[in-house]
Amino acid sequence: MRSSTQPKKTSQQKVKEHRERLRAQGLRPVQFWLPDVNSKEFKEEAHRESLAIANSPTEADDQAFIDSISDFDDSVDETR
């Protein structure tokens, strides 16, 4: 427990110490920037691309290829 004579740690100090503990465990921070799937622009582009694929003359072959390389576990009961 912290004595009343010691100043409280700032958020910045707490974060620094937390990161130091993680680094001591052999971890390192990594930052990922991903598309905002909730943005109007993303949704419009995803829709445009899905329509282009669905209307492609090679759609059936394309889907067969995706199915062939996908890792499906047929033993999973999908009714759960």
C-alpha positions in Angstrom: 0.0 0.0 0.0 1.3 3.5 -0.8 2.0 5.7 2.1 0.3 9.1 2.2 3.7 10.8 1.9 4.5 9.4 -1.5 3.1 11.3 -4.5 0.6 9.4 -6.6 1.9 8.1 -9.9 0.7 9.8 -13.0 -0.9 7.8 -15.8 2.2 8.4 -17.9 4.4 6.8 -15.2 2.0 3.8 -14.8 2.0 3.2 -18.6 5.8 3.5 -18.7 6.2 1.0 -15.9 3.7 -1.4 -17.5 5.5 -1.2 -20.8 8.9 -1.9 -19.0 7.4 -5.0 -17.4 6.2 -6.2 -20.7 9.6 -5.6 -22.4 11.2 -7.5 -19.5 9.0 -10.4 -20.5 10.5 -10.3 -24.0 7.6 -8.5 -25.6 7.6 -5.4 -27.8 4.9 -3.0 -28.8 3.6 -3.2 -32.3 1.1 -0.8 -33.8 -1.3 -1.8 -36.5 -3.3 0.6 -38.6 -6.4 -1.1 -40.1 -9.2 0.2 -42.2 -12.2 1.6 -40.3 -14.8 -0.9 -41.3 -17.5 1.4 -40.0 -16.7 4.3 -42.3 -19.0 5.1 -45.2 -16.1 4.9 -47.7 -15.1 1.5 -46.5 -18.6 0.1 -46.8 -19.1 1.6 -50.2 -15.8 0.2 -51.5 -16.5 -3.3 -50.0 -19.9 -3.3 -51.6 -18.5 -2.2 -55.0 -15.9 -5.0 -54.8 -18.3 -7.7 -53.8 -20.6 -6.7 -56.7 -17.7 -6.8 -59.1 -16.7 -10.3 -57.9 -20.3 -11.6 -57.9 -20.8 -10.3 -61.5 -17.5 -11.6 -62.8 -17.7 -14.3 -65.5 -15.1 -16.3 -63.5 -17.0 -16.0 -60.2 -17.7 -19.8 -59.9 -14.0 -20.6 -60.6 -12.9 -17.9 -58.2 -15.2 -19.2 -55.4 -14.1 -22.8 -56.0 -10.5 -21.7 -55.6 -11.2 -19.8 -52.4 -13.1 -22.9 -51.1 -10.2 -25.2 -52.0 -7.6 -23.2 -50.0 -9.8 -22.4 -47.1 -9.4 -24.3 -43.8 -12.8 -25.6 -43.0 -13.4 -27.9 -40.1 -16.4 -29.9 -41.2 -16.6 -31.7 -37.9 -17.8 -28.4 -36.2 -21.5 -28.4 -35.4 -22.6 -25.1 -36.8 -26.1 -25.4 -35.2 -24.7 -24.4 -31.8 
